[in-house]
Amino acid sequence: MNAPYLRDADAIYAQSFATIRAETDLSRFPAALQPVVVRMIHACGMTEIAEDIGWGGEVVAAASAALRRGAPVLCDCEAVRAGISRRYLPAETELLVTLAEPEVANLAQSLKTTRSAAAVTLWRDRLDGAMVVIGNAPTALFQLLDMLATGAPQPAAIIAAPVGFVGATESKAALVAQSHDVPFVTLLGRRGGSAIAAAALNAIAIEAAA
């Protein structure tokens, strides 16, 4: 016979979040940001990432306002888009991924960069006041920062959790150093991923929809 286990979804969520709060020191985070941190931890099962979560500006307020007005959510990959819960977003909200656009491969070749970075260049006309969620490619974050440095429209806020052994640490450090006054939340270092980035967006969306 299988060992007994908790089956009620609401009870599982409640116990999970209670465990995270009991095992994590959230005191350094503003009250508005704490639910975001909790959901980021919940997405990966590692309470220790709290030590490496950084932010700038009033990121929750800025992101919430953008989501309430139906601003587009620009995602660096399909996994981020798939992880976002539409039920907390206005019906008109567009979750945009440009990575598979036909021109991206040739654009990457001409710019001598990755497809992920080339895809971000297609965001320019949608950036103004948008939400940006990057959960995969460090080069996508580097490209976004380069665009902002050269006068691209500013998004409302940036959620950045690109992951990996090449460029992830550096891209997020660059965000902290030169966010161009755009509010942000990020997971510093090598760790990250689409689930963590989407979880951060979902946490803000839940609060914005309440």
Secondary structure, 3 states (H helix, E strand, C coil): CCCCCCCCHHHHHHHHHHHHHHHCCCCCCCHHHHHHHHHHHHHHCCHHHHHHEEEECCHHHHHHHHHHCCCCEEECCHHHHHHCCHHHCCCCCCEEECCCCCCHHHHHHHHCCCHHHHHHHCCHHHCCCCEEEECCCHHHHHHHHHHHHCCCCCCCEEEECCCCCCCHHHHHHHHHHCCCCCCEEEECCCCCCHHHHHHHHHHHHHHHHC
